[in-house]
Amino acid sequence: VQLQASGGGLVQAGGSLSLSCAASGSTFSRYAMGWFRQAPGKEREFVAFISWSGGPTYYADSVKGRFTISRDNANNTLFLQMSSMKFEDTAVYYCAASSRKVVATRPEMYDYWGRGTLVTVSS
């Protein structure tokens, strides 16, 4: 499956931004999906997970209550709604697809990755 993230940009602290990830080339609904991010000089970190059905979701503690992951299987699209954004949310955000049937929070649990989209939060 091919993935393409979009929607990044510049936002002020406290503001909101929504990311999208378009999937193609395979049956999107077969995969659980996740969002990761990587700040300059840091390792890639888990942000959010959603099951293939859109049911169970899971968030990193750093974004819980501020970010919402969702998906539209009919339109092969994954979303990440970000609100109350903080300077430390600044990073390149990546979407990824996992064929595993468990909650996937580590990069090695994902099979496919999209090119990232840059999110910059100004303080």
N, C-alpha and C positions, 0 to 999 in steps of 0.2 A: 504494500500500500504506500502511495506517495502522499506526503503531508506538506502543507504550506501554511505557516502561521502568518497572521497579519494583524494590524490594528495598533501596533506600537506607536509611541510618540512621546511628546513632552507633556507632563501634567504637573500641576502644583501640588505640594503636600496638602493632604486633606481632600484632594479631588478624586475623580473616578475615571476609569478607562476600561474598555472592553476589548478583549482579544478574540480572534477567531482562528480556527485551524480547519482548512478545507482538505478533505481526503479524497483520493481517487485511486483507481487501479485495482481495488479489491473490495470485498464486502466489509464496509466500515463497521457494521453492527456485530461483526465477529470478534472485534477487538475491544478490550478495555483500553481506556485512554488516560493519559496523564499530562500534566504541565510541570515543567522544570524551569529553573532559571540559573543563570550564571553571571555573577558580578565580576568585574575586572579583578584579576588576581585571586579569585576564589574558585573552589570546586563547584561543579554543577550540583544544585540542590533540588530536592523534591518540593513541589508546591501543592499539587492537588491530583486526586485520582477519581475516576468515575468508571463504574462497571459497564459492560457491554450494553446493558439494558437501560442505563441511566439511573438505576436504582441506588445501590450503595455508593456513597462518596466518602472521601477521606482527605483531610487537609493537614498540612504542616502547621504546627502550633503558631508559627510566626504570622500566618495569614488567616487563621481560623476566625470566623466572625466578620471578616472584611472581604474575603474573596469567595466567589461562588463558581463552581464548575458545572457545566451542563452540556448536553449534546442533543443534536437533532439527527437521528438516524435516517430519516426520510430524505434529508438533504446533505448527508455525509459531512456534517460540520460539528466541530467541538468549540466550546466557548469558555472564556474565563472572564467573569465580571469582577473587576477590582474596584474597591471603594475605600475611603479613608486611607488613602495611600500615604506612605511614608518614604522618606529619602532612601531608607535602606531597601526599598522595593526596586530600586534602580538595578537593572540587569537586562541581559538578553534572555528572552523567554522562548522556550521550546515546547512544542507538543510532540507526543510520542505515543505509539501504539504497542500494546502488549497482548500476546496470545495466551498468557497465563491466566488461570482461573482463581487467582488469589489477589488480594490487595497488593499492588505493586508500588513500592516507594523508593526503590533503588534503580539507578540508570540501567544496570545490567539485566534488569527484569523486562526491559522493553526491546522490541524487535525492530521497530522502525522509528525514525526521527525526521522531523521537519527542519527546515532552515529556520533559524530564530528570528525574532522580531525585537527590536530594542525599545525598552521602556525606560524613560528617564524622568525621575521625580525631582523637582526643584524644591529646595527648602525655603 
